[in-house]
């Protein structure tokens, strides 16, 4: 074999080897990404079932296969919140936001988290971004969280405005209806409070809080019999709730 032919052959072999290595790397990355997605879906499913230990195992496996999986970071942050491990939750939210700064779900979740943990101004910035993004198909989620954030900032009127915006785009969104029931009662607007409760009950079930405000709303309207019915329901369905403990064991 001539020297030039030998050099060309060696060069060709090196090129083929490089292509093979690239192909293998790409295939491995694809395999890891697919595994990460499977573990992510499993983690989210177990998280929705409140099986937190199994959810955590799967979400950590997702990140082991793909450390840049923003949705896995986001889901793990939610899990840490439920475990009351707030520094860890914040770290995961920050990782998710860094990887996907325009992700509406991450903006909404992290914004809510910041509002709940003493960083309301930063939280509002993220929530407003999510709420005003024209690509957001569910702006009522961020709007309701923004309203709650305003309440923590001592701005009930601004909070009310956000809740009303949420209901303008989704008139059946239960959390916003519940907030409007509460605000209406606190403003001595008892008939609107009753109205919001009725709309809430058309799409969701009572909570201890909804019953608490229903009781006091009906008493304010002079409907003591209905108020007592609500009180009995509170004591029956939620006997261990803080609201029930305030009443003791018998209606007034």
ZIMOWO-V401651 format. One line per field, one symbol per residue. ss: DSSP state (@ for helix, = for strand, . for the rest). psi: psi as a letter, one per 20 degrees, with the letter a starting at -180 (. if undefined). Layout:
ss=???
psi=???
This chain:
ss=..@@@@@@@@@@@@@@@@@@@@@@@@@@@@@@@@@@@@@@@@@@@@@@...@@@@@@@@@@@@@@....@@@@@@@@@@@@@...@@@@@@@@@@@@@@....@@@@@@@@@@@@@...@@@@@@@@@@@@@......@@@@@@@@@@@@@@...@@@@@@@@@@@@@@....@@@@@@@@@@@@@...@@@@@@@@@@@@......@@@@@@@@@@@@@...@@@@@@@@@@@@@@....@@@@.......
psi=pqghhgghgggghgghgghggggggggggggggggghghghgghghghjkmhghggghhhhghhhnijnhhggghhggghghjkmhghggggghgghhhmijphggggghggghhiljlhghghgghhgghipiioimhhghgghhghghghjkmhghgggghhgghhinijoghhgghhggggghjkmhghggghgghgiiirrqrhghhghgghghghijmhghghghghgghghlhjqhghhhiciqq.
